[in-house]
Amino acid sequence: LDRTRGQKLQYLAMLSVDWRGFDGFEYMSPIAVKASGITEAFAYRHSDNLPMTEVLRRFDAWLAEHGRRYLQVASGSDSYEGFIVDADKVQEITRLAEGAGLRVSLEGF
């Protein structure tokens, strides 16, 4: 990565988990949070029978408390792909994604 060219990890990190990939989410979500620039650690432990959609909703709510949001990408698969963005950039990124033929949303697909 070359920071002088705008290639920062927080702009390139994407989180992808299977619809039942709770162990993957537990491992990868703190890495994605750190890459987004949030210094507070995100701790997740799969302890109840929540569906992945609810886990991601709660993750987004936690991120919102830190000025970030989790945008999901419609990939057409049974996995959930998304990335963390600054909360004030959600509309702009959504518009840019639509222009590129991608569907992104704060809600799952």
TAJODA-V691648 format. One line per field, one symbol per residue. phi: phi as a letter, one per 30 degrees, with the letter a starting at -180 (. if undefined). psi: psi as a letter, one per 20 degrees, with the letter a starting at -180 (. if undefined). burial: 1 if it has 24 or more other ideal C-beta (glycine too) atoms within 12 Angstrom, else 0. Layout:
BEGIN
phi->???
psi->???
burial->???
END
This chain:
BEGIN
phi->.bedciccedccdbcbbdebdddddeddddddddddjddddccbbdbbcddeededdddddddedcibbccccdcicdcccaacbdedcedddddddddciccbadcdc
psi->qohhjjnqhiiipqppqqiklhhgghghghghgghijphpqppppoialqqhhhghghgggghhijjrqopqpoijajroqrqprphijggghgghgghjjqpqqhqr.
burial->0000000001001111100011001001110110110100010100000001101100110110010111111000001111111000010010000000000111010
END
